[in-house]
Amino acid sequence: LGANPESVFIVHLLMAIVAQLFRVLIVGRMINMPLLEYGRVVLLRIVAVFILVTIPTYTMYSILPDGHRFTLLVLLLTFFTECVVIVAVGLTQSERSMMFQKANAIIKKTKQ
């Protein structure tokens, strides 16, 4: 049809965002969830994680030359940056402590 191949992913992303908004609106009304609090607690954290991961990843992608080794390096940087930022910014204090407790329990279980 003459469109860029990336347009499929862009349309899919937009449809997923619209569907998620309708899900939140419908379920929010069903369970009396305050939508502004949801936006503050959930969506702001998502945006913060996205920005904090995208900046170093895109910078590294722009600086490094093309090649398989450099692509692998950017993928590894993205993965580790994403993990650190999700734990530091994306999780609340209670979620973070629960995650570390579960990880410690799994580590103790595997050492036995």
CORBEL-V879933 format. One record per backbone hydrogen bond with DSSP energy under -1.0 kcal/mol. NH is the residue of the N-H (numbers start at 1). CO is the residue of the C=O. Records with the same first field share a line. If there is no record, write none. Layout:
NH->CO + CO
This chain:
7->4
8->5
10->6
11->7
12->8
13->9
14->10
15->11
16->12
17->13
18->14
19->15
20->16
21->17
22->18
23->19
24->20
25->21
26->22
27->23
28->24
29->25
30->26
31->27
33->28
38->34
39->35
40->36
41->37
42->38
43->38
44->39
46->42
47->43
48->44
49->45
50->46
51->47
52->48
53->49
54->50
55->51
57->53
58->54
59->55
60->56
61->57
62->58
63->59
64->60
71->67
72->68
73->69
74->70
75->71
76->72
77->73
78->74
79->75
80->76
81->77
82->78
83->79
84->80
85->81
86->82
87->83
88->84
89->85
90->85
91->86
96->92
97->93
98->94
99->95
100->96
101->97
102->98
103->99
104->100
105->101
106->102
107->103
108->104
109->105
110->106
111->107
